[in-house]
Amino acid sequence: MEFGLKDLLYIISIVVSALISFLGTRHGIKEYVRDKHDDLKDQIYDLKIKLQEHKAKDDLQQQVIEQIGKQMNELIPKLISQLEDKKVRK
């Protein structure tokens, strides 16, 4: 089997174009993965910030609930005693 110069150039051009396509695709995939990674990191960071904000709000709500509970524990016995006093007076 003899290959002429034309055939060799044709085969070489096919191999070179396949190699260039492979390297170009590989580079494109690397850029895509890098961009996706950066986007996901940003989203995770934003979600962490939102989570911290929600935790802070939950903590504040819990403190308010505890304060109201303490006030109710103090006021309810006073209210009951006042109601009993009014019943006795009538």
C-alpha positions as a Markdown table, in Angstrom:
| # | Residue | x | y | z |
|---|---|---|---|---|
| 1 | Met | 0.0 | 0.0 | 0.0 |
| 2 | Glu | 1.4 | 3.2 | -1.1 |
| 3 | Phe | 0.2 | 6.5 | 0.1 |
| 4 | Gly | 0.8 | 9.5 | -2.0 |
| 5 | Leu | 1.6 | 12.9 | -0.7 |
| 6 | Lys | -2.0 | 14.0 | -1.2 |
| 7 | Asp | -3.2 | 11.1 | 0.9 |
| 8 | Leu | -0.7 | 11.8 | 3.7 |
| 9 | Leu | -1.7 | 15.5 | 3.8 |
| 10 | Tyr | -5.4 | 14.5 | 3.9 |
| 11 | Ile | -4.8 | 12.1 | 6.8 |
| 12 | Ile | -2.6 | 14.6 | 8.7 |
| 13 | Ser | -5.2 | 17.3 | 8.2 |
| 14 | Ile | -7.9 | 15.0 | 9.6 |
| 15 | Val | -5.8 | 14.1 | 12.6 |
| 16 | Val | -4.8 | 17.7 | 13.2 |
| 17 | Ser | -8.4 | 18.9 | 13.0 |
| 18 | Ala | -9.6 | 16.2 | 15.4 |
| 19 | Leu | -6.8 | 17.2 | 17.8 |
| 20 | Ile | -7.8 | 20.8 | 17.6 |
| 21 | Ser | -11.4 | 20.0 | 18.1 |
| 22 | Phe | -10.6 | 17.9 | 21.1 |
| 23 | Leu | -8.4 | 20.5 | 22.7 |
| 24 | Gly | -10.9 | 23.3 | 22.0 |
| 25 | Thr | -13.8 | 21.3 | 23.4 |
| 26 | Arg | -11.7 | 20.4 | 26.4 |
| 27 | His | -10.9 | 24.0 | 27.0 |
| 28 | Gly | -14.5 | 25.0 | 26.6 |
| 29 | Ile | -15.6 | 22.4 | 29.1 |
| 30 | Lys | -13.0 | 23.6 | 31.6 |
| 31 | Glu | -14.3 | 27.1 | 31.3 |
| 32 | Tyr | -17.9 | 25.9 | 31.7 |
| 33 | Val | -17.0 | 23.9 | 34.8 |
| 34 | Arg | -15.0 | 26.8 | 36.3 |
| 35 | Asp | -17.9 | 29.2 | 35.7 |
| 36 | Lys | -20.4 | 26.8 | 37.1 |
| 37 | His | -18.2 | 26.3 | 40.2 |
| 38 | Asp | -17.9 | 30.0 | 40.8 |
| 39 | Asp | -21.7 | 30.4 | 40.4 |
| 40 | Leu | -22.4 | 27.6 | 42.8 |
| 41 | Lys | -19.9 | 29.0 | 45.3 |
| 42 | Asp | -21.7 | 32.4 | 45.1 |
| 43 | Gln | -25.1 | 30.8 | 45.6 |
| 44 | Ile | -23.8 | 28.8 | 48.6 |
| 45 | Tyr | -22.4 | 32.0 | 50.1 |
| 46 | Asp | -25.7 | 33.8 | 49.6 |
| 47 | Leu | -27.6 | 30.9 | 51.2 |
| 48 | Lys | -25.2 | 30.9 | 54.2 |
| 49 | Ile | -25.8 | 34.6 | 54.7 |
| 50 | Lys | -29.6 | 34.0 | 54.5 |
| 51 | Leu | -29.4 | 31.2 | 56.9 |
| 52 | Gln | -27.5 | 33.3 | 59.4 |
| 53 | Glu | -30.1 | 36.1 | 59.0 |
| 54 | His | -32.9 | 33.5 | 59.7 |
| 55 | Lys | -31.1 | 32.2 | 62.7 |
| 56 | Ala | -30.7 | 35.7 | 64.1 |
| 57 | Lys | -34.4 | 36.3 | 63.5 |
| 58 | Asp | -35.3 | 33.0 | 65.2 |
| 59 | Asp | -33.2 | 33.9 | 68.2 |
| 60 | Leu | -34.8 | 37.3 | 68.5 |
| 61 | Gln | -38.3 | 35.7 | 68.3 |
| 62 | Gln | -37.4 | 33.2 | 70.9 |
| 63 | Gln | -36.2 | 35.9 | 73.2 |
| 64 | Val | -39.4 | 37.8 | 72.8 |
| 65 | Ile | -41.4 | 34.7 | 73.5 |
| 66 | Glu | -39.5 | 34.0 | 76.6 |
| 67 | Gln | -39.9 | 37.6 | 77.8 |
| 68 | Ile | -43.6 | 37.4 | 77.2 |
| 69 | Gly | -43.8 | 34.1 | 79.0 |
| 70 | Lys | -42.0 | 35.6 | 82.1 |
| 71 | Gln | -44.3 | 38.5 | 82.1 |
| 72 | Met | -47.3 | 36.3 | 81.9 |
| 73 | Asn | -46.1 | 34.1 | 84.7 |
| 74 | Glu | -45.9 | 37.3 | 86.9 |
| 75 | Leu | -49.1 | 38.9 | 85.7 |
| 76 | Ile | -51.5 | 35.9 | 85.7 |
| 77 | Pro | -51.3 | 35.2 | 89.4 |
| 78 | Lys | -51.9 | 38.9 | 90.1 |
| 79 | Leu | -54.9 | 38.9 | 87.7 |
| 80 | Ile | -56.4 | 35.8 | 89.3 |
| 81 | Ser | -56.0 | 37.3 | 92.8 |
| 82 | Gln | -57.7 | 40.5 | 91.7 |
| 83 | Leu | -60.6 | 38.6 | 90.1 |
| 84 | Glu | -61.0 | 36.5 | 93.3 |
| 85 | Asp | -61.0 | 39.8 | 95.4 |
| 86 | Lys | -63.7 | 41.2 | 93.2 |
| 87 | Lys | -65.8 | 38.0 | 93.5 |
| 88 | Val | -65.5 | 38.2 | 97.3 |
| 89 | Arg | -66.5 | 41.8 | 97.4 |
| 90 | Lys | -69.7 | 41.2 | 95.5 |
